[in-house]
């Protein structure tokens, strides 16, 4: 066994045993989705991918370890014999996977045992199909010492007996190498029909001939690997055809296979220098990518024209623009008109103002937010959406809210929308991960060579593009709009204003995105001289990109910037001289509390005069109150990992503590009633629903049934009471 190849198996074992369950990684193997459903064909494809990985593992092992067992060159079909005897680890994996697959399908996907066994059979069929193709190739191309030399075993024996001294010295081998040559002992292996056999003596064979056998077979293996790699690249050309988009689990296996195949192909030529050369190559490519832009691919915000030269010279100019007092005042007055229009739409003299805060959390938060908004609107007869003036938050929650808002907008002119909501709910739970992971495998790991045109501008296709395309397909293309398309409906109060707040990675600021001008949202104050101090925490998207026509921004790009989970989606780069890279809104404010507090503070006088108070509805994927603090006794490893794991694991709770403190400090300055209500998907971290863009049947059922819990029912009832003024 080779330690490097064992690392791959260790990762796969960890995946299917629960490591990464928080992100839904095991479900990609136990519940693969193909063409929108978990099916026998999905398992066939994943099995085919697993067969590819097993073959890559055997090829790598054969190239690296084969020469340590020279007798292999003397048996018929050497690669097949080697693979048979190298199958222990894959076999253990298969047994473990099979058991867990059946348990998972019965408990999580509500399949019968016979259905689960059918899935397993298709997985094994897919695995066998790939391996059969590989062995068919190697049966025809691989040679042993007899096929390569054209001689029989009897002829080798006779030659050895005739020239014992020369045979002992292996003919062309220098006389002194016999003293440094490694002694070759006998080995036992599984031969034909899995019979246990003892290796034959190979000392009477010409060492040069044995090396030629391995070299010729290594060349065949390298050609096979290159063909498979080329096939992956060609397959990527058709990645927008859903028939070619394989399940995410198969994509992971493809990535693992590609890595092994590349290394083994290089090893067949460079031998033990392989890893050193790969490290040098990586350092060299990294240097080129930084200083020359080689292989440096940026992801762009679709709709912005990056060919326009910016007049802004740096951050100072941008801050000065954000601090322009006249602009701030103009934007504030413009938004007051929006508030007046919203109030008029409610038809009430002093309506309740609803501000929705929705948390991030991938597909689970998208579906949870969607069904929560739908339930409230259904129970209130549409009054809830009419009273909602602003929606903010992060990641998946904002995707669910955007989808619901668009359907509400369409329902104003299409009465059939309401009856179709069950279908729309299913749309929100569809897989978004397959397309992204497949694009990573077949495109983003290599050279990105395909383009697409949006609004007359050409962009490269990558996993960011794949995410947006799949989102549009899932939602029946109702979100295929530009940011500016929502300006008028928001101004007139027909739909709530949405404020997105992704994070600027470069300096940690928030980037506020809306179809409305947001100059009033700046955290600014005057000093003793009456000048605005440059303490800008929020940059406004419309101002940062004003030269590049921000109104043309594809709305799905706004959603993606707000939901850019590290590594899964690429960081978008904004045009201009400052090279701003944008990532997930949850990094700074997973619940939208900062935006909500700013909003209430800035418009507190208008809110006091024109409303009966504010309802801040927090649609959370995890209940705020935390129990079970402490880890008990710690091991040495716990003490080593806890400082880093603590920072990551407690990240949502740290935000809760900070935001609760901010709310406590802000409330005394607000001169109107504020009711902060929470609807929680999960009551504790032990309620396992994965943070992923792929949901299992069980997870979807958990999400849709969570609104029926007593605590959430009480919150729904409270919201309706406040809207109707029954609590005053």
N, C-alpha and C positions, 0 to 999 in steps of 0.2 A: 504493500500500500504506500501511496505517496501522500505526504502531509497536505500538499496544496489541493489535491483532488478530494481529500477528506474534509477540507474546509467547506467545499460546496455541499457535500452531503450533510455536514453539521448544520449548515444554514437551512437546508430543506427540512431536516428533522425538526429544527427549532420552529420553522414556520407552521408545520402541520401539528405540532404538539402544543401550540398556543402562544408562542412568542409572536408579538405583533397583533395579538387578538384585539387590542384596543383600536388598531387601525384596520381590522377586518382581514388581515393577511391569510389566516387559515381558511376563511370562507371562500377565497379565490380558488382553492383546490377541492374543497368539499362541496361547494355550491357554485360551480362555474355557470356563467350565463352566455348563451350564444343566440343571436337573433332575437334578443329580448326575453328569453326564457331559459330556465334550467331544464336541460333535456339530455337524452342519450347521446345526441350528436355533440353536445358541449363536452361531455366526458370523453367521447371519442377523440376530439381535438386535443384536450389536455393530455390524454394518454399518448397521443402521437407526439406531443411535445416532450413528454417524459421519456418515450422511447428514444427521441433525439438526444436527450441529456445522458441517458444510459450509454448510448453509442459513443457520444463524445467522451464520456468518462472512460470507456474501454479503450478508445483510440489513444487518449492521453496516457493511460496506464501502459498500454502496449508499447508506445513510442519511448516512454521514460523508463519503464521497468523491464520491458521485454529482453533487452541485451543482458540483463542479469541472470537470465535463464536460457542459456544457449541451446538447450535440448529442444526448445520450442521450434527452432528452425528445422528440426529433423522429423517433426510430426506432420501429418497431412492437415491442410486447412489450419495453419498456425493461429491466425487471428480468431477463428471460431473457437478453437480449443482454449486460447488465452481468455477470451470473453466468458466462456462457460465457467472457468475456474476463478474469474474475477467478479462473479455475480453475487457474492455473499452479501455485501452491503446493500445493493439494490433489492435483493430478496427480503432482507430484514425491513427495509423501507416499505416495500410493497405490502408485507404482512401487517405492519403497523398502520399504514395508510388505509388498507382495506377495512380493518376493524373500525377505525375512527370514522371512515366514510359512511359506513352503514349506521353507526350510532348517530352521527350528525344528521343524516338524511331523515331518519325516523323521528328524531327529537326536534330538529330545527326547521326542516322543510316539510314535515308531516307526510313523508312518503311511507309507503308500505315496505316491509322487508323485501318482498319480491321486486319492487321498483328499485330499491337501493342496490340489490344484487344485480339487477339489469344495468344500472349505472356502472357498477364495478366491472361487469363483463365488457361493457363498451370501452372503459378505460384500458383494460387489458388488451382488447382488440386493437385499439389505437397504438398502444405501446408495441405490440407484436408486429403491427404493420410496418412501422418505421424500422424496427430491427431486422425484419425480413428483407426489406429493401437494401439495407446496409450489408447484410450477410450475402445476399445475392450478388452484390457488386464485388465483395471481397472473395467469394468463392471463385469467381471468374478471373480475378486479377492477382490474388495472393499466391505466392509460390513457396515451396519448401526446398530443401537442398537437392532433392531428387528431381523436381521439375526444372529447377534452375540449371542444374549440371547435366541433366539427361542421363544420369547414372542410377543404378539400383543400389540397395543396401548391400547386396552380395558383392558388387564390384568395389564398394568402399572398403568392405572387410578384407577382400583379397589384396587390395592395394596396401592396406594397413599392415597385413601379415608379410607382404613382400618387402616392404621398406619400413621396418619397425622403428629404426632410429630416426629417419626423416619424418615418419608419421608422428613420432613422439614430439619432435621439434616443430611439428606443423609446417613443414616444408619451407614456406617463405618467411617464417618467423625467425628473427635473430636468435642465436644460440643462448644468449644470456637472458632473454626474456622469460625463459622457462622457470627461472628462479623467482621472478617477481609476479608470475602469473597466479591469479586467484584459483585456489583449489575448487573444483566443481564436485559437489556431493550429489547424491541421488535425491530425486524429488518425487512425490506422489501427486497425481493430478487426476481429474475426471476426464476420461476419454470418451469414445463413442458410446452412445446409450447410457451415459453417466456412470460408466464402470470405472472403479478406482484402479488406476494403473501406475506403474513405476516407470520413471523416465529412463530412456535408453542411454547407454554410454555414448557420448558425443566426441570423445577425445580423438577418435580416429578420423574425424572430418577436418578438412582444411578450414582453419579459423577465418581465412580471407573469404572463403565461400559462405560461411555462416554469416559474416558481416554483410556480404552482398545480399543475402536473403532478407536480413532486417532492413537494409537500406532500400531495397526494391519495394518491400512492403510499406516502409515509411513513406516513400514517394506516393504509392497508391493511396495511403491514408490521407496524405496532404492534399492530393487532388480531390478526393471525396469531400474533405472539409471545405476546400475552396468552393466546390460546387454547391454545397449546402449554404455557405455564407452568401454566395451570389444569389441563390434562390431567395434568401431572406430579403436581400436588397430589392430584387425584382418584385417580390410579394408586396413590398412597401408602396410600389407604384399604384396598387389597387386598394390601398387602405381605406379609401373613402367609399368603397363598395362594401356594404355590410356583410356580404357573404365571405369576405376575406378577413374581416375583423375577428380575430380569435379571442377566446376568453383571456382575462388578465392572468390567470394562473399559467396558461400556456405561454404567455409572453414572458413571464418570469423564468420559466424553464428554458425558453429560447435564449434569453440573455445569458443564463448560466452556460448553455451549450456553446454560444458564440465565444464566450471568454475562454472556455476550455479548448475549443477548436483552434482559435487563433494561437494560443500558447503552444499547443501540441504541434501545430504546423511549423511554427518558428523553431521549436525544440528539435524537430527532425533534422534541421539544418545547423543550428547553432549549439546544440547539446547543452552542456552545463553553463554556457555563457548566456543562455536565454534570459534569465531573470535580471542579470546585470544590464544587458542591452535594453530590455524593456524599461528599466528604471531610467537609464540614460535617455531613451527615446521620449519618455513622459516628461522629464525635466526640459528637454530640448523643445518639445511641442508647447509646453507651458510658457517657456521664454518667448517663443515666436508669437503665441496668442496675445501676449501682453504688449510686446513692442512692435509687432507688425500687423496684428489683427488676423493672423493666419488661423483659420478654423474657429474664428470667434464669431458666433452667431448671436445676435440680439433678437429678442422678441419685441415686437412693436404693438402699439395700440392701434388697432385697425380703424381707419378713417382719418387719422392725422397725416398730414403731408410732411414727411421728414426731409424733403428736398429743399424746403424753405430755409434760408439763412436767418438766424436769430439776431436781433439788435441788442439783446440783453448781454451784458459783458460778464455778469456774475451774480452771486448771491446778494450783494449789496443793492443792486438795482431792483432785484425781485422783492426784497424786504421793503425797500422804499415804496414800491408800488402797493404792497399790501398795507402799508401804513398811511396811505393817502386818505386823509380825513374826509375829503369830499366824496371819494369813491365809496367809503364805508357808509357815509350818510345816505348817499343815493341808493345803494343796495338795500339799506334798511328800510327806506321809504317804499321801495319797490316791493319788498316782501310784506310790508304792512298792507299793501293793496291785495296781495295774495290772501292774507289772513281775512280781510274784509270780504273777499269773494267766497272764501270757505264758509265764513259765518252765514252769509246770505244763502248758501246752498243748504245749510242745515234747516233753515226755516224757523229758527228759534232766536229769541231775543238775547238770551245768555246761555248758549249751549256749552256742554262739556267739551273740552279740547282734549283729544286723545293723541298721545305720542307713543308710538310702538317702538320698543327696543327688542331686537331679535338677535340671539346669539349665534355664533359660528358653530360648526360641527358637521360639515360635509353633508352628505345626502340625508342623514337623519334629521338635521336641523332644517333642511329645505322642506322635507315632507312634513315635519312637525309644525313649522310656521304656517305652511299652506293650509293644513287641515284646521289649525287653531283659528286662523283668520276666517276661514270658510264657516266654521261652526258658529262663531260669534256673529257673523253677518246673517247667517240663516236664522239664528235664534232671535235676532233683533229686527228681522225684516229689512235688512239693508242699512239700518240706522248706524250700526257700528262703523262701516266704511265711510259713511257721510260725516261722522264725527271725528274720524281720524285725519289729522292734518299733516303729520310728518312721521316718516318711518326711517329709522336708522339702525345700525348694528353691524354685523360682520358675516362674511363668508357664506355658508350654505343658507343661513337664515334669511339673508337679503335676496338670495336667488328665489327661495320660496315666496317671499313677500312680493318680489317683482313680478313673478308669474301670476300671483293672485291679483295684484293691482291691474295688470294688463287685461285680465279676464273681466274684472269689474268695469274697466273702461269700455270694453267691447259690449258688455251687457247693457250699457246705456242705450245702445242702438240695436242690439240683437237679443230679443227675449228668449231665444232658445239656449243661450249660454248656461242659464241656471240648471236646466235639466241634464246638462252634459258634465257637471262637476265630478261625478264618480269616475268618469274617464280621465278627466284632468288630474284627479288625485293619483290615479295609476301612473299617469305620465311623470308626475313628480318623483315617483319611487323607482323609475327606470335607471338602469346602469349607465354611469358616466365614465367608468374606469377602463373598460375594455379598449375603447378607441384611443385613450391617452397612453395606456401601457403598450399597446401594439405599435403606436407611432414612436414611442421611445425605442422600442426594439428594432424596428425596421428603418427608422429615419434619423432620429436624434442622436443615436450612438455613432452614426457615421456621417456622411456628408449630406447636407440638406440641399436638395437639388430641384425641388418642385416649388412653383410659385402659384399664387392666386391673385385675382384682381378684385378689389373692393372700392367702390366709389371712384373708379378711374385710377387707383393707385395700386402698385404691385408690391406684394409682401411674400416672404418665405413661408412655406407651410411647416409647422412644427406641432408639438403636442398642445401648445396654447390654441392654435387653430383647430386642432382635432377636438379639444374640449368644447369649444364654442359650437362647432358643427354638430357634435353629438347632443349638446344642450338644445339646439334649435330643432333637431330631429325629434328629440323626446317630447318637446313642448309644441309640436306641430307648427313650428316657425312663427308663433304669435309674437315672440320677442325679437324677431328680426327687424329691428328699428334702430334709428340713430338717437343719440342722447337728446338732440334738439327737437325730436318728435314729441317729447313729453313736456316741452316748455309751455305751450298754450293750455293743455288740459290741467296742468298744475296751477298755472296762473288763475284760471277760471274756477279753481276749487273743485273740479270734476273728480279728480283723484288726489290722493295725498302726495306731498313732496317727498322724494327719497333723497337722503344725504348719505353718500358712501364715504368711508374714511380709511382707505388702505394706507399702509405704512411706507414712508420713503426710507429705504434701507440705508441710504448714504449717511443720514444724520438722525434718523429716528422720528422726524416730524410726521404729522399726519397730512395726507393729501385729501382735501374735501372735494367731493365730486357731486354735482347736481346739475339739473338743467336750469336751475335758477342761480343768479349771481349771489355769492355768499360772502361778500366783503364784510358784512356785519358780524360774521362769526369769528373775526380775529380777536385774539386775546391781547388787547392793547390797552394802554393807560397813558395818561398825560403826566409828565413830570412837573416840577415846580415852575418851569418856564412855559408850560402849556404845550410843549412839543410831545408828539407820540414817541414812545420809546420802542426800540426795535427788539421786541420780545416775541416775535412771531413763532407760535408753535404749529399753526396750521397754515399750509400753503393751499391756495385755491386752484383747483385744476383749470378752471376757465381762465385764470390769470396767467398761470404758468405756461399754458399752451395757446394763449390768445392769438399768436401769429400763425398757428397751424390749423385753425378752424375747428375748435373743440366741439362745436355743435354737430359736426359730421362724425363724431366718434361712434363707432358701432356699440350699441348698448350692451351687447354680450361681452365686449371687451371691458366695460366698466364692471360688470358682474365678476368677470374673471380676475381683474386686478384686486377686487375686494376679497377674493377667495383663493389667492395664490398660495396654497400650502407648499412649504419648501420642498424642492426637488420634484414633486409630482407635477406641478405646473411651473413654467419658466417665469422668472421675474421680467415684467415688461419694462422697457426703458423709454423714458419720455424724450421727445426731441429737444434740441437746444444744447447749450454749452455746458450745462451742469451735470449731464449724464445721470439723471435721477433714475434709480431702479425701484420698482414698486412691488410690494409684497402684501400678504394677508392683513386685513384690518384687525384681526384678532390679536396681533402682536401688541398693539397699543390699547385697544378698547374693544373687547370681545362682545360687549353688550350695548354699546352706543351711549353709555352714561355721560361721557364728557360732552358729546354733541348735544344731548338733551338738556344738561345743566346750562350750557352756554345759551341755548335757545330760550329756555325759560327766563334766564337772567336778563337777556337782551330785550325781550318783549314783555317783561313783567307788567309794565304799566298798561299796555294794551290788553293783556290777558286778564288783569284785574278788572278793567272797565267793561270788557266785552264778553267774558265767559263766566260760568259758574264754578270754574276751577279746572284743574288738569288731572287727567288720568294717565299715569305712566304705566303702560302695560308691558311687562317684561316677559317675553316668550323665550324661556331658557331651556337648554338641553340638559341641565343638571340643577337640582335644587340647591339653593345657596347655603343653607345650614349644613355645616360639616360635622360629622360625628366620627368617633373612632380615631381620634388624634393619637399619634404615637406609634412606634414600631416595636415597642418592647425591647428585649435584649437584642443587641446588634452583634453580628459576627465580624470578623476581620474584613471580609469582602464588603459587607454592608457599610462599614465605616469608610471604606475606600470609595464606594460608589455613591453613597448617600448625598454628599455635597452637590454632585452634578444632577443626580436623579431628583433631589429635592427641588432644585431650581426649576426643572422642567415639570415635574409632577404637580408642584404647588402653584404653577403659573396662573391658572384660572382663579385660585383662591386668593392669591395676592392681589389680583385685579379687583376681586370682590371687596377685600378689606379697604383698598385705596378708594374705591368708588363709594363705599358706604360712608367713609370719612368725609369725602367731598360732598355727598348729599347732606350729611349732618351739618356741615359748615354752611352750606348754601341755603338750607331751608329757612332759617330765621330772616333772611333777606328777601324772601318771596312773600308778597302780601296777598296771596290767594291760596285757596285750598289745593293741596296736591295729594292724590291717592296713588301710592306705588303698589301695584299688584303684580304677582308673578304666577305664571302658568308653567309648570315644570314637566319636562318629558321624563326625566329620571329622578328618583328620590335620593339615590346615593350612587357613588362610583361603582358599586357592586352590581348595579343594573346594567348588564353588558349589552350595549348597542354600539357597534363599531363606528369609529371616526373614519369614514371612507366614502367614496363615491359609488359604493356597491352595497346593497342591502339584501339580506336573506329574507325569505318568506316569513320566518318567525320574527325578525326584526321589524318588518313592515306591520305585522299584526300587533307587536308591542307598541309601536308608535301610534297607530290608529286607535288603539284601545286606551291609551294613557289619558285621554281627555275625560274618560268615564270614571276616573278615580275620584274619590270624595273630595279631596283637597282642590282638584282642578274644577270640579263641578261647582264648588262653593265660590271659586274665583270668577267663573263665568257668570254666575248669578249676581255676584257683586258688581261686575262691570255693567250688566244690564240695568241693575238698580240705579247706578250712578248716571248712566246715560238718560234714563227716564226721570231723573230727579227725585227718586223715591227715598234716597238716603239723606236728603237735606233736611 
